[in-house]
Amino acid sequence: MSAQVDQMRQPPSPRNTKAVVRIKRAYEPVAEDDGVRILVDRLWPRGLTKEKARIDLWLKDVAPSETLRRRFHGHPDKWRDFVVGYRRELAHEPAKAAAEGLRERLRRDEPVTLVYAARDEEHNNAVALKSWLERRR
C-alpha cells in the first residue's frame, strides 16, 4: 500500500507526458491556448513584426535546409520526397540537437505551437515536424 501511495505522489515520468502540439501559420492571430510559440522556419516571416508574432523561441536549426526547401517549394506533388529528406536532415547536426531540444520542451507537458510562414497549410515543414515528433513520443 505504501508503494502505491508513493507512486501516486510522484509526478508523471517525462516519457508519459504528452504536451499538446499544434501548428499555426505565423500570420494567424495569437491565441491564449497557443502556449509556447516556436518558429520552425529558417527565415523570419515576411512583413511580420516581432511584437505581433509573439514568438517565444526561434529554432532555425530545426528548419529544413535551404536546398531542401527550394527543391520542394511550390511542388506539393513531391511531399513524400520532402518528408523523407527532412527526416534525414533531422537525424544530423545541427538539426538533430535542435530537434532534441524541442523534444525536451514537449516533455514539460505544456501546450506548444509550431509556427510557420508557408501558405500551404497541408504541405509545410511544421506539418512534417509535428508528424516526426509524434512518432518519437
C-alpha positions, 0 to 999 in steps of 0.5 A: 500500500505504501508503494502505491501511495508513493507512486501516486505522489510522484509526478508523471515520468517525462516519457508519459507526458504528452504536451499538446502540439499544434501548428499555426501559420505565423500570420494567424492571430495569437491565441491564449491556448497557443502556449509556447510559440516556436518558429520552425522556419529558417527565415523570419516571416515576411512583413511580420513584426516581432511584437505581433508574432509573439514568438517565444523561441526561434529554432532555425536549426530545426528548419529544413535546409535551404536546398531542401526547401527550394527543391520542394517549394511550390511542388506539393506533388513531391511531399513524400520526397520532402518528408523523407529528406527532412527526416534525414536532415533531422537525424544530423547536426545541427538539426538533430540537437535542435530537434532534441531540444524541442523534444525536451520542451514537449516533455514539460507537458505544456501546450506548444505551437509550431509556427510557420510562414508557408501558405500551404497549410497541408504541405509545410515543414511544421506539418512534417515536424509535428508528424516526426515528433509524434512518432518519437513520443 
